[in-house]
Amino acid sequence: TQVSWTTTDAATCTVTGTNGDSWSGTSGTQTSSPIADKVIYTLSCDGLDAGTESDFTDTEEVVTLPFWRER
């Protein structure tokens, strides 16, 4: 699974997943570790101005759906 993020007006950002994935940067595209069931990715950024409310966090959940094939 490709994980992509893009931010504006951020000084630093970190993306962490509940599966142990972790990347840094204000934007990027990375290939995740295998996802067996679901993973929650959290994007945490520090704003350009220290001490302001420009810091932010966002989360996304990635869920794999089972593939069933009758024979």
JOQUI-V354165 format. One record per pair of residues at least 12 apart in sequence whose ideal C-beta (glycine too) atoms are under 10 Angstrom apart, sorted by sequence separation. I is the first residue (numbers start at 1). GAP is how many residues later the second one is. If there is no record, write none. Layout:
# JOQUI-V354165
I/GAP, I/GAP
This chain:
# JOQUI-V354165
3/12, 12/12, 13/12, 20/12, 21/12, 44/12, 45/12, 12/13, 13/13, 15/13, 17/13, 19/13, 20/13, 43/13, 44/13, 45/13, 3/14, 12/14, 13/14, 19/14, 21/14, 43/14, 44/14, 10/15, 11/15, 13/15, 15/15, 17/15, 19/15, 42/15, 43/15, 44/15, 10/16, 17/16, 19/16, 42/16, 43/16, 9/17, 10/17, 15/17, 18/17, 19/17, 41/17, 42/17, 43/17, 3/18, 5/18, 7/18, 8/18, 17/18, 19/18, 21/18, 23/18, 41/18, 42/18, 6/19, 7/19, 8/19, 19/19, 20/19, 26/19, 40/19, 41/19, 1/20, 3/20, 5/20, 6/20, 7/20, 18/20, 19/20, 21/20, 23/20, 26/20, 40/20, 41/20, 5/21, 6/21, 7/21, 18/21, 19/21, 39/21, 40/21, 41/21, 5/22, 6/22, 17/22, 18/22, 19/22, 39/22, 40/22, 4/23, 5/23, 6/23, 17/23, 18/23, 38/23, 39/23, 40/23, 4/24, 5/24, 16/24, 17/24, 18/24, 38/24, 39/24, 3/25, 4/25, 5/25, 16/25, 17/25, 37/25, 38/25, 39/25, 3/26, 4/26, 15/26, 16/26, 37/26, 38/26, 2/27, 3/27, 15/27, 16/27, 35/27, 37/27, 2/28, 3/28, 14/28, 15/28, 16/28, 35/28, 36/28, 1/29, 2/29, 3/29, 14/29, 15/29, 35/29, 37/29, 1/30, 2/30, 13/30, 14/30, 15/30, 32/30, 34/30, 1/31, 13/31, 14/31, 1/32, 12/32, 13/32, 14/32, 1/33, 10/33, 12/33, 13/33, 1/34, 10/34, 11/34, 12/34, 10/35, 11/35, 12/35, 3/36, 5/36, 7/36, 9/36, 10/36, 11/36, 12/36, 6/37, 8/37, 10/37, 11/37, 1/38, 3/38, 5/38, 7/38, 9/38, 10/38, 11/38, 9/39, 11/39, 1/40, 3/40, 5/40, 7/40, 8/40, 9/40, 18/41, 11/43, 13/43, 14/43, 15/43, 16/43, 17/43, 18/43, 19/43, 10/44, 11/44, 13/44, 18/44, 9/45, 10/45, 15/45, 17/45, 10/46, 9/47, 7/49, 7/51, 5/53, 5/55, 3/57, 3/59, 1/61, 1/63
